[in-house]
Amino acid sequence: MKLRLIAAIACAMLTASSAHSQSNQDKSANPKPKQHKTAAPAANQNKTAAGFWAQVGDDGFVGGWFYFWEDNGLYSGRLVKMFLKPGETQMIDVCDKCVGDQKDAPMLGLTIVKGMKRDGYKYEEGSILDPRDGTIYHAQMEMSPDGQKLSVRGYLGIPLLGQTQVWTRLPDDAIAPADIPKESLGPQAAPQ
C-alpha cells in the first residue's frame, strides 16, 4: 500500500529517469531562498495557503518549491522549482505517467495539488498527484496559525491511511512574478 505518498512525490521529481540539463535551475543540496528586505507585509500575507512553499522531505532536503493560488474558492499548487539531492545528476523533466491533459506535461508548472476547499486553517476535499505513477490521491492540508507551515497529507480512502509532510512558507518574492512557470499541460491537451 502506498503510505509514503508525498515523500515519493519528492523522490519522483528527483529520480534519474531522463537526462535533463537545467542551467537556470539551482541544484544545491539544501537550497535556501534569497533573503529579501521588504517593506511592511502585504495586507493578506500568511492568511491563506496562497503563495510559495518549500516541500521538505523526511530527510530534510528540499525537493521543490510550490506556488499555491486561489481560483473560485479552490486552492491548487504547482511545482515551480526543482532541486537535486547530493550525488544526483538528472531530473525527471516530464510526467510520462500522468493521464489526461497532464500526460507528458513538463514537470515545472505541473499542478500537483488540486481543488482544496478552505475552512479556516484547514483545506480539504482536494487531490494530490504522484507523478511517479500518475496516481491521484485524496488530500488535505492544514496551515499553522502563524501562516509559516503547511501540513500536506495525501491518503488512500481515509486520512488515517496516508502520510503528512510539513512544508515551509517562502517569501512572497521568492520568485519574480514573470519567472513563475505557467501551468504545464501535455502536448495532447486541448489549446486554451
C-alpha positions in Angstrom: 0.0 0.0 0.0 1.3 3.5 -0.9 1.6 5.1 2.6 4.6 7.3 1.8 2.9 9.3 -1.0 4.2 12.8 -0.5 7.8 11.7 0.1 7.5 9.6 -3.0 6.5 12.7 -5.0 9.7 14.4 -4.0 11.7 11.3 -4.9 9.9 11.0 -8.2 10.8 14.6 -9.1 14.4 13.8 -8.4 14.8 10.3 -9.8 17.3 9.9 -12.6 15.0 8.8 -15.3 15.9 11.2 -18.1 18.9 13.4 -18.8 17.8 17.0 -18.2 20.1 19.9 -18.1 18.6 23.0 -16.4 21.3 25.5 -16.3 18.9 28.1 -15.0 18.0 25.9 -12.0 19.8 26.0 -8.6 20.9 22.4 -8.0 22.2 22.8 -4.5 21.5 20.1 -1.9 19.5 22.1 0.5 18.7 25.5 -1.1 17.6 28.5 0.9 15.7 31.3 -0.7 17.4 34.6 -1.0 16.7 36.9 1.9 14.9 39.9 0.6 14.3 43.1 2.5 10.7 44.1 2.2 8.6 47.0 3.5 5.5 46.2 5.5 4.0 42.8 4.9 1.1 42.6 2.4 -2.3 43.0 3.9 -3.4 39.4 3.5 0.1 37.8 3.7 0.0 34.4 5.5 -3.8 34.3 6.0 -4.3 31.6 3.3 -2.2 28.9 1.6 -1.7 31.2 -1.4 2.0 31.9 -2.1 5.2 29.9 -2.2 6.1 26.8 -0.2 9.2 24.7 0.1 8.4 21.0 0.0 10.7 19.5 2.6 11.1 15.7 2.7 11.6 13.5 5.7 15.3 13.5 5.0 15.4 17.3 5.4 16.1 18.1 1.8 14.1 20.5 -0.2 12.6 18.6 -3.2 10.9 21.6 -4.8 9.1 24.8 -4.4 5.3 25.1 -5.0 3.2 28.0 -5.8 -0.4 27.9 -4.5 -3.2 30.1 -5.8 -6.9 30.5 -5.2 -9.5 30.2 -8.1 -13.2 30.4 -7.3 -12.7 29.4 -3.7 -10.4 26.4 -4.5 -6.7 26.3 -3.8 -4.2 24.5 -6.1 -0.5 24.2 -6.1 2.0 23.7 -8.9 5.7 22.9 -9.0 7.7 26.0 -9.8 11.3 24.9 -8.9 13.1 21.6 -8.5 16.3 20.6 -6.8 18.7 17.7 -7.0 19.8 15.7 -3.9 23.5 15.3 -3.3 25.0 12.9 -5.8 22.1 13.1 -8.3 22.8 14.5 -11.7 19.4 14.1 -13.5 15.8 15.1 -13.0 12.6 13.9 -14.4 11.6 16.6 -17.0 8.1 15.3 -18.0 5.2 13.5 -16.3 5.1 10.5 -18.6 2.9 8.5 -16.2 0.3 11.2 -15.8 -3.1 10.9 -17.6 -5.4 13.2 -19.4 -4.2 16.8 -20.1 -1.2 16.3 -17.9 0.2 13.3 -19.9 3.8 14.2 -20.9 3.5 17.6 -19.4 6.7 19.4 -18.3 7.3 18.9 -14.5 7.9 22.6 -14.0 4.5 24.1 -13.8 2.7 20.8 -13.2 -0.2 21.2 -10.9 0.3 18.6 -8.2 -2.3 19.7 -5.6 -5.8 20.5 -6.9 -9.2 21.6 -5.7 -8.6 22.2 -2.0 -11.6 23.8 -0.2 -10.6 26.2 2.6 -12.2 26.1 6.1 -10.2 28.4 8.3 -6.7 26.9 8.5 -7.9 23.6 7.0 -8.1 22.7 3.4 -10.0 19.5 2.4 -11.7 17.6 -0.4 -8.8 18.1 -2.8 -6.4 15.8 -4.6 -2.6 15.3 -4.9 -0.8 13.7 -7.9 2.0 11.3 -7.6 4.0 12.0 -10.8 6.0 8.7 -10.4 3.0 6.6 -11.4 0.2 9.1 -12.3 -1.9 8.1 -9.3 -4.2 10.7 -7.8 -4.8 10.6 -4.1 -7.2 12.4 -1.7 -5.5 15.3 0.0 -5.9 17.6 2.9 -3.8 20.4 4.3 -3.6 22.5 7.4 -1.8 25.8 7.8 -0.3 26.8 11.1 -1.9 29.8 12.8 1.2 32.0 12.0 0.9 31.0 8.3 4.5 29.7 8.1 3.9 25.9 8.0 1.6 23.9 5.8 0.9 20.2 6.7 0.2 18.4 3.4 -1.4 14.9 3.6 -2.1 12.5 0.8 -4.1 9.4 1.6 -5.9 6.3 0.3 -9.6 6.1 1.2 -9.4 7.6 4.7 -7.0 10.1 6.1 -5.6 7.5 8.5 -4.1 5.7 5.5 -1.6 8.3 4.4 1.4 10.5 5.3 1.9 14.1 6.2 4.8 16.4 5.3 5.2 19.8 6.8 6.2 22.4 4.1 7.7 25.8 4.9 6.4 29.2 3.6 8.8 31.1 1.4 8.9 34.9 1.0 6.3 36.3 -1.4 9.1 37.5 -3.7 10.9 34.1 -3.7 10.4 34.0 -7.5 9.6 37.1 -9.5 6.0 37.0 -10.9 7.4 37.0 -14.5 9.5 33.9 -13.7 6.8 31.7 -12.2 6.3 28.8 -14.5 2.8 28.8 -16.1 0.6 25.7 -15.6 2.0 23.0 -17.7 -0.1 20.6 -19.8 0.9 17.8 -22.1 1.2 18.0 -25.9 -2.2 16.3 -26.3 -4.1 18.8 -24.2 -6.6 21.0 -25.9 -5.4 24.6 -26.5 -6.8 27.1 -24.1 
